[in-house]
Amino acid sequence: MEIRKANLNDALGVAKVQVDSWKTTYENIVPNEYLEQMTYENRAIKWKDILSGQDVFVAEHKGEIIGFSNAGEERTGKYPVICNLYP
């Protein structure tokens, strides 16, 4: 297994991992309508945008992306600061 910084060519591989994991992990938790609209193609478009502006790392095994990580500043402003929750 190799861990490396992702590039724009990795968008589809990252999208596949995301879609597959969401559809198995969040079944019966997230509405099925939402999960059904998640496709490799539409998520790859979003990942190309993310990859062009943020650091993303992928785990790759025999040329196939099997995992990824993405982190950054909170983007929506809608979530509480964790230190305010746990004094």
C-alpha positions in Angstrom: 0.0 0.0 0.0 1.2 3.5 -0.8 0.0 6.8 0.7 0.5 9.8 -1.4 -0.8 13.3 -2.2 -3.7 13.1 -4.6 -3.8 14.9 -7.9 -6.7 15.8 -10.3 -6.4 12.4 -12.0 -7.4 10.7 -8.8 -10.9 12.4 -8.7 -12.8 9.3 -10.0 -10.9 6.9 -7.7 -11.7 9.0 -4.6 -15.3 9.4 -5.8 -15.7 5.6 -6.0 -14.4 5.1 -2.5 -16.7 7.9 -1.2 -19.8 6.7 -3.0 -19.3 3.0 -2.1 -18.6 3.7 1.6 -21.5 6.1 1.9 -23.9 3.7 0.4 -22.9 0.9 2.7 -22.3 2.9 5.9 -25.2 5.3 5.8 -27.9 2.9 4.4 -31.1 3.4 6.5 -29.5 6.4 8.2 -29.3 8.9 5.3 -32.4 9.0 3.1 -32.2 6.5 0.3 -33.1 9.2 -2.2 -29.9 11.1 -1.3 -27.7 8.0 -1.5 -29.2 7.0 -4.9 -28.3 10.3 -6.4 -24.7 9.9 -5.5 -22.8 8.6 -8.5 -19.2 8.2 -9.3 -19.5 10.8 -12.1 -21.1 13.5 -10.1 -18.9 13.0 -7.1 -15.8 13.0 -9.4 -16.7 16.5 -10.6 -16.9 17.7 -7.0 -13.6 16.0 -6.1 -11.8 17.7 -9.1 -12.9 21.0 -7.5 -11.7 19.9 -4.1 -8.4 18.6 -5.4 -7.6 21.8 -7.1 -7.7 23.8 -3.9 -7.1 21.5 -1.0 -4.6 18.8 0.1 -6.1 15.3 -0.2 -4.1 12.1 0.4 -5.0 8.7 -1.0 -4.2 5.2 0.0 -3.5 3.1 -3.1 -3.0 -0.6 -3.5 -1.9 -2.2 -6.7 -2.9 1.0 -8.6 -6.4 1.3 -7.1 -7.4 3.9 -4.6 -8.8 2.2 -1.5 -9.0 5.2 0.9 -8.5 8.9 1.2 -8.2 11.7 3.7 -9.2 15.3 3.3 -9.1 18.0 6.0 -9.2 21.7 6.2 -10.8 24.6 7.9 -14.5 24.3 8.7 -16.3 25.7 5.6 -19.9 26.4 6.5 -19.7 28.3 9.7 -22.7 26.3 11.0 -20.9 24.0 13.4 -20.0 24.8 17.0 -16.4 25.1 18.0 -15.5 21.8 19.8 -13.8 23.6 22.7 -17.0 25.4 23.5 -18.8 22.0 23.8 -16.3 20.5 26.2 -15.0 23.1 28.7 
